[in-house]
Amino acid sequence: FFGLMNVVTSVFVESAMGASQRFKDLLVTEKMLADQTNVAHMREIFRSIDVDGSGSVSKAELEAFIDNPESDLQQYFAALDLNASDTQTLFTLLDEDKSGEVSIDEFCDGCMRLRGSATSFDMHLVRYEATRTNKRMASAFSVIIDTLRQITCGQERLQNDVAEQSAELHRVKAGLGRRPSICSEGRRLVKCNE
């Protein structure tokens, strides 16, 4: 009886695992198809925005298209789960190579990245990067402050040396006017005629 139960249980578990794997495969396939469909829609949007047919979109073209109430681009972006309310920021985020124009690949890749709301992972990634950047900046500022301190100390020593040299020079000049001039002639010192 227990042997038969083990066989039935193993068949049930194997069937459930197979269904689970098929479900995972189905989810992956569904996600890939949805992404391909979204990219196709984004390419259509890009072609609509690129009115001059140059293969790239300028900031002016994007602004004109987004601000045009007849284009329905805002609703289209909303349907794709994209926020296009701030054209300047959107263009800056899409223009990865900072060329001033957005290619079709930059547009599609950027829109795919910007879709949806920020996830917990996204927020933690931003937090991690901000913390890392703050540490680098603190380290750089520490080096700069130490260097400025060294420069300041060196400048103060130089000013002190110049002040001492100047004072010594004044003492020597003042002393020359009061003492008789003496020159050496051979081994004995004699007073020189002025």
PyMOL commands that set and color helices and strands:
alter all, ss='L'
color gray80, all
select helices_A, chain A and resi 2-49+59-67+73-79+87-94+104-114+120-178
alter helices_A, ss='H'
color red, helices_A
select strands_A, chain A and resi 56-58+101-103+182-185+188-191
alter strands_A, ss='S'
color yellow, strands_A
deselect
rebuild
show_as cartoon
